[in-house]
């Protein structure tokens, strides 16, 4: 792996996955495809969650309740990401929940309006993440609980890349199709880097057992969601990629909270 390329891909991933400013020099000469850039997704996800983890740790240290600190932290996370993946989760829930067939589901997913399936999915997604982070904050020291957030961010974004690479585009003219399919080497780097980030943060914060449970639960959720998407629409879209991240984040946090 070329470390200079990895550094550049991580910077570009930060710009794609968040609202954080990235110098324009990182985009000079880029073609617009993301076939290799996705290798930087896990590290970029962890970096995006660092300010969120700081907010959680500071509020807990100052005496805030776990619930209060968690809601504040997730509010910061949503501002930093622009609710990018939440948008995918809502559209995916509407399309796969209300679509009669593949074509109808894709039409619904492309509609900017949010339906009842999407609203329920977003409410449950936030509720599950809030409950899990609050549980971590209640049972772990502030710094240990905060360290878990970048770990899950990296892991869920690596599994998002795996979802992307494992299915063909569901529509030929979709956004995900225009960005290209992840290279195998980029997928491998993403998965390995996410596992390393998770290990060096979760093991000191909780235990090896908690790490293994989190990895297994997150991977299981990604596999189950992939199978469901394949049966319903036969391929990925930008929305299902984002939904995969949200599902794996919620499941990963829940598993970690139960195992820690």
N, C-alpha and C positions, 0 to 999 in steps of 0.2 A: 504493500500500500504506500502510495506517495503521500507523505504527510502534508506537503504543501497543497496538493489537490484536496486532501481531506479538510484542511483548514478552510480553504476557499468554499468547498461544498457546505461546510457547517455554517459559514457566514451567510451564504445564499439561502440555506434552509431556515435560518433565523428570520430572514426577510419574508420568506414564503409562509412560515408557520405563525408569525406574530406581527405586531405593529411596531416592533423595535426598529430603530433606524440602523441601516447598514450602509457603509460607504459605497459609492457608485463604482469604485474601481473593481469591486468583486464581480461585477456584471459585464465588464468590458470583454467583448469577443464571445459572449455566450450565445448559444443558438436558441435558447428558450425551452429545450427539452430537459427532462429531469431524470434521465435514465441512470446517470451516475450520481447526481446531486443527492439522491435519497439516502446515500450512505451517511450523510451528516444529520439526518433527522433525529436519531436518538440523542446525540450530544446537544443538538440545538434545543430539543425538548427539555433536557435537563437544565440548560442555561436559562431558558425562558421561565422555568419554575423556581430558579434561585431566589428572585425577589419575593415570590409567593412564600417560599419557605422561610425567608427572613421575617416577613410580616407575621407568619404563624408563630415563630419562635419568640419574637419580641412581645407580641400580645400575651402569649402564655406566660412569659417571664414576668410581665407587669401585672399579672393577676386576672386577666380576662378568662372567662369560662371557656372550656373547649369548644362549645357551640358558637360562641361569639367570635372567637379567633378563627374558627374554620370558615364561617360565612364571610368574614373579612378577607381571608386568604383567597377563597374561591372568587370573590368579587374582583380582586386584583388580577387573578389568573384570567378571568373572562375579559377584562379590559386589555390585558397584554396580548391575548390571542385573537381578540375581536370576535369571539364566539365562533371561530371558523369551523371547528369540528362539531360543535353543538348544532350548527346549521345543517350539517350533513346528517346528523342523527335524526333531527326533526323531519327533514325531507325523506329520508329513508323509511322512517316509521310510517309516514303518510303513504308513500308509494307502495311499499311491500305489504302494509296493512290493509290499504283500501283498493289496491289495483286488482282488477279482475284477471288480467293476464300480463305478460311481459310488457307489451306496448302500452297498455293502460297504466301500469305501474311507472314506467319511464316518463309518461306524460305528466303524471301527478308529481313525480320527483322534480321535474323541471319547473313546476309552478312555484312562484315565490311565496304564495300564501301558505300559511300553516294550518293544518287541519287538526282534528281531535286526536288522532293517533300521534301526531308530532308533538302536540302539547303534553300529552300524557307521558310520552317517552322522555321529553326534556325534564318534566317535573320529577319523574322517577330517577332519572340519571343524576340530577343535582341532589336529590334527597339521599340516594345511596352513597354518593361521594361525601356529602356532609356528614352522614352518620358514621362512615368509616373513618374519616379524618378525625372527627371528634373523639371516636373511640381510641384511636392511636394517641391523641393528645391527652387523653385521660389516663392511659396506662403506661406511657413512655415519658421520659424527660423531654422538655421542650425542644432541645437540639436534635434528639433522636427522632422525635415525631416529625420535625421539619425535614430531616434528611430523607425520609421516606418519599417525599413528594417528587423530587427530581428523579428518583429511582423509577417510580411508576410512570413518570412522564417519558423517560427514555424507553422503557419496556413497551409501553402502549404504542409509541410511534414506530418502533421497529416492527411490531406486529401489523401495524397499518401498512408498512412497506411490503410485508409478506402477503397480505391480502391483495394488494395492488399487483404483485408479481405472479400470484397464483391463479388469477382469473383473466380472461381476455376482456377487452372493453365491451360493455353491454350495448353501447351505441357508437357507431363509426364516427359521428360528428361531435362526440362529447368532449368536454374539457380534459378529462383524464386520458382519453385517446390521443389528443393532440400533444400531450406532454411526454408520451412514450412510455414504455414498460421498463421497470427497473432492471438493470444489468444483474446477472447472477452474482458477480463479484461485489457489487454495491449492496445487494441484499445480504450477503454473508457478512460484510463489514458492519452493516446496521444491526444484525442479530447479535454478533459477537460483542460489539461495543455496548449495546444495551445490556447484555448479560454482565459485562464487566462493571458498568456503572451501577447496576442493581446490586451486585455482590459487594462492592466496596462501600456502599451506603447502607444496605439493609442488614448485612451481617453484624457490623458494629452496633447498629441501632436496635436490632432485635436478636436474630439468631440465624444459623444456617438452615434450621428447620423452617423458619418463616420465609426465608428466601426461596427454598424449594417449593413450598406450598404456593407462594405468590407466582412463581414461574409456571408451575403446572396449571394453576387456575386461569391465569391470563392466556396461556397457550390454548387451553381447552376452550375458552370462550371464543378465541379467534377461529379455531377450527370449526366450532359449531356454527358460528355466524357465517363463515365462508360457505359451508354446506347449504345453509338456508338461502343465501343469496344466489348460489349456483342453481338451486332448484327453481327459484322464483323468476330470475331474469337472465340467468346464464352467463353473467359477467359482472365486472365491477363498473362503478361510476365514481365520480368525485365524491358524491354523497355517501356511498357505501364505504369508501375509504375512510372518510371522516367518522362515520358511524362506528367503524371497527375500532378506531382509536378511543372513542368515548366508552364503548362497551368494555374494552380491555382495561381502560383506566378504572372504571367503576368496579369491575370484578377483581382487578389486581388490588385495589385499595381495600376492598371488603375482605379478601382472602388474607391479606397482610394483617389487617386489624384483628381478625379472628385467630391468627397464628402467633401474633406478637406476644 
